[in-house]
């Protein structure tokens, strides 16, 4: 025998509209602190992950070769060499 949901749970329809629900949610200080931390972590992770290719190619002077033919590799190496006058 499968229990019927009304036997163990009492449900009521939502009485708040969308605007009132958002206002109530953002009045919760703990949620705002959590949201700030979550957004800061997300931005930090994305900034670091987007900066790694720049760091590797420009600052370290390396090129990551995955599937380039040898002639393209040689051309890329000659273009990426840094010269100091």
N, C-alpha and C positions, 0 to 999 in steps of 0.2 A: 504494500500500500504506500503510495507516494503522498507525503503531506501536502496539503493545500496551503498556499502562502498565507491566507488569512487566518490559519490556525496558529501561526507563531509570529506573525508580523502585523503591525498595524500601520497602514500607509495613509497619508493624507496628501492631497494635491498641494502644490506650491501656491502660496498666497502672495508672494512678492513678485513684482514685475522685474524686468531686466535692469532698469535704471536703479531701482531700490536695492536689488540684490548686489549690484556693483558698489553702490554707496556703502552698504553694510559690510561688504568684503573689505573695502579699502579703509574702513574705520578700524579694522582689526590691526593693532600695532604689530603684533607678532607676525602677521602675514606680510606687512610692509617690510619688516626687517628681513624676512625670508626672501621676499621678492627682490630686494636690493642685492642681497648676497648672491642670489641665483643669477641675476642679470650681470653683476660684476664678474662672476666666475665665467659665464658664457662669453662675455666680451674679452676677458683676459685669455681664455683658451683660443678663441678665434684670432685674436691679434697675434699671439705667439705662433699658431699654426700657419697663418698667412705670412709671417715674417721669416720663417725658416728658409724658404727658397731664396729670398733676397739675401739673407745672411750667407748661405752656402755659395751662391753664384757670385755675388758682388764683393762681399767683404772677405771671404776666404779665397775667392778666385777659382773655385772649383766648378766643374760642370758635371752634372749627373747624366751619364750615358746609359740609356736603357736599350734602345733598338736603332740607333743611328748607324748608317753605313760609314765606313772609314773616311771617305772623302768629306762627308759632312762634319765628322768629328774634327778633322784637321782644320776645316774652315771655322768652326766654332771656337777652337782653341786659339787660332790666330786673331780672331775678333775680340776675344775676351781678355787678351793679355793686357796688363796694365803697364804703362810706361811712365817714367818720371823724367821730366826734362830738366 
